[in-house]
Amino acid sequence: MKHKGEVEKRINEITDSGRGVFMGLIDPDPLKQTPERALGLAKKLYEGGADVIMLGGSIGAQGPFLDAAAQMIGEEVDLPLHLFPGNTGTVTKYADSIYFMSLLNSSNPYWVAGAPILGAPTIKKYGLEPIPTAYLVFEPGQTVGWIGESRLIPRAKPDVAVVYSLAAQYMGMRFVILESGSGAPEHVPRSTVSAVRKYVDMNIVIAGGVKTPRQASRLIAAGANCIHVGTKIEDAKDPLDNIKKFAKAIHTKTWW
């Protein structure tokens, strides 16, 4: 892969320059799309200005469908290909890097430590770049909240997010994902992002509920470093135009 060992460095270089990082998420679930459609969306993300392409989903994004999509994208799109794993099966040798995640607010130890432990040998075997990451799921949680058996963090309790994030930093994690769930009606509150930013020196990633470029830019202004955008790109009537608007908003903090 073209970008193995360089993905976290690339993200840090972007954030150090004062820009936000646009991470385009594709769910290679065989019930939702073909590898060919995933490749087409990846090409649009590249053309539109995304910084990183991600593959992942809570259900179905594994096995030959994941391998096929990752291999095709890796061969034809010159952007880092990063995995957002839903379980130990959502790992492919055709990617460059992976969030090495612990779902810290799960009530099931498997999602806190079991899955990372079981997935570690495969990551080593495939030579993927692991990025130590805390995963925090907020209300409403959506599919990932249910699958991950999460004790959902209340939207009105930024202090809970702060202590989880601070603990993650002290454990050596370098990224924290503040997740509302794919397709959530709202993203994590900007007040929560600002509160976490005040106390931790980590890359703050926002996932779920980011529906407009304006929302993305305001989250960056509040202290976020990276924005996941997936559902709103896939569902757009003109995906390329929508990607370009998100890229401009995330990179320049332009309020739309």
N, C-alpha and C positions, 0 to 999 in steps of 0.2 A: 504494500500500500504506500501511496506517495507521502502520506502525512503522519505515519506512525512515529510516536515519540515527540511530536511537535504540536499537538493539539492544545494542551494546556498553555504552552508557551505562546501560541498564536492568540489564544483568548486573552492572556495577560497583556500581550503587546497592544491589543485593541483597547482594553480597558485603561491601560497606562496612557494611551494617547487622548483619553477623555471621551471616547465613543462608547456607546452601548454595543453589545454583541447580539446580532440577529441569528437565532438558531431555529432553522426551519425543520419541523417535525413531520415525518411521514410514518404512518402506521401500515406496515406491510401485512396486515391481516388478510388472509385469503378470502374471507367473507366480504371484505370491503373493496379490494382492488387487486389487480394483477401486478407482477413485477414490472411489466412494461409501462403500466400507468404510473407506478412509483418512480420509474426512471424519467418519465416525461415531466413529472412534478419536480424532481430534483434538478432537471435542466432549467426549468423556469426559475427555481430558487437561485441557481447560479447566475442566470441572466439578470435577475431582478435585484441582486445585491446581497443575498444572504451570506453570512460569514461561515456558518457550519451547517451541515445537513445531518439530521438525526434520524435514526430508525428505532421504533419502539412502540409498544402498546401493552395494555393490561391483559388482553385476551388474543391469542392466536398468532402473535407476531414471532414465529419461531420456525425452526426446521427448514425444509427445502425452500419455502416461500421467502423466508428471511435471507437465506443464502443467495438465492437467485437475485433478489432485489439489491442486496448489498454488492454482489459481484458486478452487476450491470452498472450500478451507480459509480462504483469505484473505478471502473474501467473508462467511463465516459464523462465523468464530471470531476473537475479539478478543484474540489473543496474537501476539507476534512470530513470524514464519515464517522460519526459518533453514535454509540449505542446508548439508548435510554431503556435499560432492561426492566421487564416486568417479572422475570423469574430467571432461574438458572438456565432455562432452555432458550432464552432470547439473547444468545451470544453467537456470533459468527466470525470466522477467521477472515472474512473479507472486509471487515471494518478497520478503522485506525485506532479508535479509543473507545472507552466505556466509562460511564459513571460507575464507580465502585461504591454502591449505595448501601446505606443502612436506613431503613424506615424507622426512625427513632420513636415515633409516637404510635407504633403498632402495639396492640395488646398481645400479639403472638411473637415469641422469641425467634421464630423462624424468619420473620421479615426484618427483625432487628439485626440478627447475627447469623442465623442458619443459612439463609440464601447466599450471602457474601462468602461464607466459609466454603460452601459446596461449589460455588462458581469460581473460586480463586484458581484451582488447578487448570481449568479450561482457559481462563484469561492468560495464565502463564504459558500454556501450550501454544495458544494462538499468537502470542507476542503482542497482545493488545496493550495500549497505554491505559493503565487504570488511573482514574481521577477520583481521589477520596472525597466522598460526597454524603452529606446528611440530607435525608429526604423527610420533609414535614408536610403532612396532609391536613389541610384546613377544611372547615365547613364550606360547601356541602359534601365534598369528597368524591362524589360521582362514583364511577366504576372502581377506580383505584382505591378509594376509601373503603369500599366493600370488600374487594379482593384482599387488600392489605390489612384487614381487620384493625383499622385505625381508630384510635381515640382522638377523634377530630378536634383540632385546635379551634376554639371559638373565634369568630371574626372580631369580636369585641374585646379580645384579650391579647393585645400585643406583647404584654409581659411574659406570657407563656412561650410565645415564639422566640423572644429574646433569650430566655434561659436555656431552651433547647439548642438554639444556635450557638450560644456561648459554650455550652457543654461540648458541642460538636467541634468547635475550634480547639478547645483544650484537649480533645482526643486526637487532634492532628488532621481533621478534615479541612479541606481547602475551599470547598463549594458547599452551599446550602440551597436546596430547592424549596421554595415556598409554593406549594401546589394546592390549587382549589379543585382539580379534577378536570379532565378533558370535557369540553362542552359545558362547563359550569356557567351559571348566569352572570357571575361576577368574579373578578380576580381578587387576590389577596388585597386588603385595604392598603392604600399608600401610607397611612399612619403606621401600619405594622412594618412596612419596608423601611421607613425612616427610623423606627425604633431599633430594628435589628442592625441597620447601618451604623447607628450611634455606638453600638457596643462591640461589634465584631469586625475583624479584618479578614473577611472571606469574600469570595465571589458570590453575590446574591443572585439567584436565578428565579425568575417568575414563570410559573407554569399554570395553565388553565384559566379560562375566563377572559383572556385578552382578546377583545373582539375588534378593536379599532386602532389605527395608528396613533390617534390622540392618547388613548389609554396607555399604549406602549411607551410613548415619549414621556408621559407624566410619571410612569413607574421608574424610568431611568432617572428622571429629575429627582425622584424621591430617594434614590440611593441604590436602585437595582443595577446590576452589571449586565445581565443577560436576560433575554426574553425568548421563551419558547412560543412559537406560533405554528399551529397545525390545522385545527379544524376550520378556522376562518379562511385559510388559504385553499384548502381542499374544496370547501363549499362555495367559494366565490364564483360568480359568473365569468369574471375575467381574472384568473389567478395571477397572471404576470403583472397586470396593473396593480393589483392589491399587494403583491410582494414588493413592488417598487415603492409604494407608499409606506409600507411598514419599514422598509430599509431606510428610507429618508428620515422617518420619525425616530427610529432607534439610533441611527448614526449621528443625527444632528440635534436631537431633542426638540424637533419642530412640533409644535402643538397644532393638531389638525382640527 
